Amino acid sequence: MFDRTVDLLSEFVDVDPSDISEDTALVDDLGLSSLDVIKIVSAFEDEFDVEIPDRIIPTFRTVGDVVKFLEENAE
């Protein structure tokens, strides 16, 4: 799940995928704007066939937060 998440993230950011870890902060380390986060969440929903409620999105601080949600909720 982590590798698929990083692959998807790397399509949106100009960061080498090997530099992304579970502790990588979405905003501080990857420089994502709130609009970028919304676009990425949409891509995660499509890729992993999961619905991510709007109330959950602000809890995604790190790549690990995203991976944990996807592991618990994706089909």
PyMOL commands that set and color helices and strands:
alter all, ss='L'
color gray80, all
select helices_A, chain A and resi 2-10+17-19+34-48+57-59+63-73
alter helices_A, ss='H'
color red, helices_A
deselect
rebuild
show_as cartoon
